[in-house]
Amino acid sequence: MRARKVSPEVFYSDERVVRVDRADIDALVAEADPMPRRRTRLCTHQSPDDRLHEMLIVHHREAYVRAHRHLGKAESMHILRGEVDLVLFDEAGAVTEAIGMGELASGRPFYYRMSEPIYHSLIIRSEWLVFHEVTSGPLRREESEFAPWAPADEDPAAVRVFLEALERQVREWRAGQSR
């Protein structure tokens, strides 16, 4: 796979027909490992202005995905490697659902599509998570909204407290579902 690096975490494919194999995924994981946020992505669309955005995204277990929602856009995610909880929230930040997901062989759900602007985040359960994400373009930052109750990446102490509380909320939500 030929790709150009456009930022420390982002690559764009230079191929007319994009092909990705296990070695390419391993290379993306290797690129993500030393990054401060422990993540990287390969954009298989040509430009941020494209109408369809397809990305292969790598996150380490330590990566924080701030709760957010997409305004006027659908998003789908297909797990290629690893395990994750997709956590959905109400407007106030209470957990409304936690969907345990994994790659196809795991027997867990491996795909989701979300068409509504629902706050969501990821809790990564494996050392590495690799997924294929699709959404509509062009990329406009104002079409994604961070949850006001979820701390910014730049505040690691607040992120740690938030994630500990989130783990408790997910356990409580699951306990309530098993009754």
C-alpha positions in Angstrom: 0.0 0.0 0.0 1.3 3.4 -0.9 0.3 6.3 1.4 1.3 9.8 2.2 1.6 11.0 5.7 -0.4 14.3 6.2 0.0 14.5 10.0 1.6 12.4 12.7 -1.5 10.2 12.9 -3.1 10.5 9.5 -2.2 8.8 6.1 -3.9 9.1 2.8 -3.7 6.4 0.2 -2.1 7.2 -3.1 -3.5 4.2 -4.9 -6.2 4.2 -7.6 -7.5 1.0 -6.2 -6.8 0.8 -2.5 -5.9 -2.7 -1.2 -5.1 -3.4 2.4 -3.7 -6.6 3.9 -2.5 -7.8 7.3 1.0 -6.4 6.8 -0.6 -2.9 6.1 -2.6 -3.2 9.3 0.5 -4.2 11.2 2.3 -1.2 9.8 -0.5 1.1 11.0 -0.3 -0.4 14.5 3.5 0.1 14.5 3.0 3.8 13.4 0.4 4.3 16.2 2.5 2.7 19.0 4.9 5.6 19.6 2.3 8.4 19.1 1.3 10.3 22.2 -2.4 9.5 21.6 -1.5 5.9 20.5 -3.7 6.0 17.4 -3.4 6.4 13.6 -5.7 6.2 10.5 -5.4 5.5 6.9 -7.9 7.5 4.8 -8.8 5.6 1.7 -10.7 8.6 0.3 -8.6 11.0 -1.7 -9.3 14.3 0.2 -11.1 15.8 3.2 -13.5 17.3 0.6 -14.6 13.9 -0.7 -18.3 13.0 -0.3 -17.6 9.6 1.1 -15.0 9.1 3.8 -13.6 5.6 4.5 -10.9 5.1 7.0 -9.0 2.2 8.6 -8.4 3.4 12.2 -6.1 2.0 14.9 -6.4 2.8 18.6 -4.4 1.4 21.5 -6.2 0.3 24.7 -5.0 3.6 26.2 -6.5 5.8 23.5 -9.3 8.1 24.7 -12.2 8.7 22.4 -14.1 11.7 23.8 -17.8 11.3 23.7 -19.2 13.0 20.6 -22.0 12.9 18.1 -22.3 13.7 14.4 -24.9 16.3 13.3 -26.6 15.4 10.0 -24.3 12.4 9.3 -24.5 8.7 9.5 -21.5 6.6 10.7 -20.7 3.0 10.4 -17.9 0.9 12.0 -16.7 -2.6 11.2 -14.3 -4.2 13.7 -11.3 -5.8 12.0 -9.2 -6.6 15.0 -9.7 -6.4 18.8 -12.6 -5.8 21.1 -14.4 -2.7 22.2 -17.5 -1.4 24.0 -19.5 1.1 22.0 -21.1 3.3 24.7 -24.2 5.4 24.0 -25.2 8.3 26.2 -28.2 10.5 26.8 -27.9 14.3 26.7 -26.8 14.5 30.3 -24.1 11.9 30.0 -25.9 8.8 31.4 -25.1 5.5 29.7 -28.1 4.3 27.7 -26.4 1.3 26.1 -23.1 -0.5 26.0 -22.6 -2.8 23.0 -19.7 -5.2 23.3 -18.2 -5.7 19.9 -15.4 -7.7 18.4 -14.0 -9.0 15.1 -16.2 -11.4 13.2 -14.6 -14.6 14.7 -15.4 -13.4 18.2 -19.1 -14.1 17.8 -19.9 -10.6 19.1 -21.5 -7.9 17.0 -18.8 -6.7 14.6 -20.6 -3.9 12.8 -22.8 -0.9 13.6 -24.4 1.9 11.7 -25.7 5.0 13.5 -27.9 7.4 11.6 -29.0 9.6 14.5 -26.9 12.2 16.4 -26.3 10.1 19.5 -23.4 10.8 21.9 -21.1 7.9 21.8 -17.6 6.8 22.8 -15.4 3.7 22.8 -13.9 1.7 25.6 -11.2 -0.4 24.0 -10.9 -3.8 25.6 -8.0 -5.3 23.6 -4.5 -4.1 23.4 -5.2 -2.8 19.8 -8.4 -2.0 18.1 -8.5 -1.8 14.3 -11.7 -0.8 12.6 -13.1 0.4 9.3 -15.2 3.5 9.6 -17.4 5.1 7.0 -19.1 8.5 7.1 -20.2 11.1 4.6 -17.9 14.0 3.7 -16.7 16.6 3.3 -15.0 16.9 6.7 -16.4 19.8 8.6 -15.4 20.0 12.3 -18.7 21.8 13.1 -20.7 18.7 12.1 -19.2 16.8 15.1 -20.0 17.9 18.6 -18.1 16.9 21.7 -20.2 16.1 24.8 -19.9 19.0 27.2 -19.6 16.6 30.1 -16.7 14.6 28.6 -13.3 16.0 29.3 -10.9 17.1 26.5 -7.9 14.9 25.6 -5.6 17.6 26.9 -6.7 17.0 30.5 -5.3 13.6 31.4 -6.3 13.8 35.1 -10.0 14.6 34.2 -9.9 11.9 31.5 -8.8 9.3 34.0 -11.6 10.2 36.5 -14.1 10.2 33.6 -13.1 6.8 32.4 -13.2 5.3 35.9 -16.7 6.6 36.3 -17.7 5.4 32.8 -16.5 1.9 33.7 -18.7 1.9 36.7 -21.7 3.2 34.7 -21.2 0.5 32.1 -21.0 -2.2 34.7 -24.2 -0.9 36.4 -26.0 -0.7 33.0 -25.0 -4.3 32.2 -26.1 -5.4 35.7 -29.5 -3.8 35.1 -29.8 -5.6 31.8 -29.2 -9.0 33.3 -32.1 -8.7 35.7 
